[in-house]
Amino acid sequence: MKLTVTTDNLKRLLAFWIATTCATLVTHAAEPWQVVTVTKVSLEGTLKEGTEFEVRIESKKPKELSGSYFGATDQAGSVISEITVKLGGETISFPKQAFSDLANALLQTVSLTSNPSGEVRLRFTSGTGPASYEAEYFIEPKRLAKRVISYFAATVDGEKSRVLKTTTF
């Protein structure tokens, strides 16, 4: 048996190979990016004024199946379980009431800023859509001063307005 390759067969083979390669590339390119869940974050550095800092935040699966949490409309996927800040060697452990009602925190958004008076602001965001919020902690030398939770809520006439809930410690 004699094998002959014709130009038409080569064209068909090349067209099939190109179509298969393109289909594979399109399939892989269409795969969406996946959201990464961060359950622990630790930041270390030096504030502009020269004070060394360390921030540790951890979240865990909630012990209660349901509850009233910022950042969750149904069951919370995770809740903040610990926040500790060290400023210049002084450790400030946050009381449980400063974080126990915060769910689904996006710990990859944690930031720390300071001002010349020595006040430090710890900030992170959470949730998506109607359950999203921003948490800000204001830390004075050696103590947690206050927490501000900012979120949007519908008013009586259906408009969305920003709500700030402040807790002083």
Rosetta blueprint (number, residue, H / E / L):
1 M L
2 K L
3 L L
4 T L
5 V L
6 T L
7 T H
8 D H
9 N H
10 L H
11 K H
12 R H
13 L H
14 L H
15 A H
16 F H
17 W H
18 I H
19 A H
20 T H
21 T H
22 C H
23 A H
24 T H
25 L H
26 V H
27 T H
28 H H
29 A H
30 A L
31 E L
32 P L
33 W L
34 Q L
35 V L
36 V L
37 T L
38 V L
39 T L
40 K E
41 V E
42 S E
43 L E
44 E E
45 G E
46 T E
47 L L
48 K L
49 E L
50 G L
51 T L
52 E E
53 F E
54 E E
55 V E
56 R E
57 I E
58 E E
59 S E
60 K E
61 K L
62 P L
63 K L
64 E L
65 L L
66 S L
67 G L
68 S L
69 Y L
70 F E
71 G L
72 A L
73 T L
74 D L
75 Q L
76 A L
77 G L
78 S L
79 V E
80 I E
81 S E
82 E E
83 I E
84 T E
85 V E
86 K E
87 L E
88 G L
89 G L
90 E E
91 T E
92 I E
93 S E
94 F L
95 P L
96 K H
97 Q H
98 A H
99 F L
100 S L
101 D L
102 L E
103 A E
104 N L
105 A E
106 L E
107 L E
108 Q E
109 T E
110 V E
111 S E
112 L E
113 T E
114 S E
115 N L
116 P L
117 S L
118 G L
119 E L
120 V E
121 R E
122 L E
123 R E
124 F E
125 T E
126 S E
127 G L
128 T L
129 G H
130 P H
131 A H
132 S L
133 Y E
134 E E
135 A E
136 E E
137 Y E
138 F E
139 I E
140 E E
141 P L
142 K L
143 R E
144 L E
145 A E
146 K E
147 R E
148 V E
149 I E
150 S E
151 Y E
152 F E
153 A E
154 A E
155 T L
156 V L
157 D L
158 G L
159 E L
160 K E
161 S E
162 R E
163 V E
164 L E
165 K E
166 T E
167 T E
168 T E
169 F L
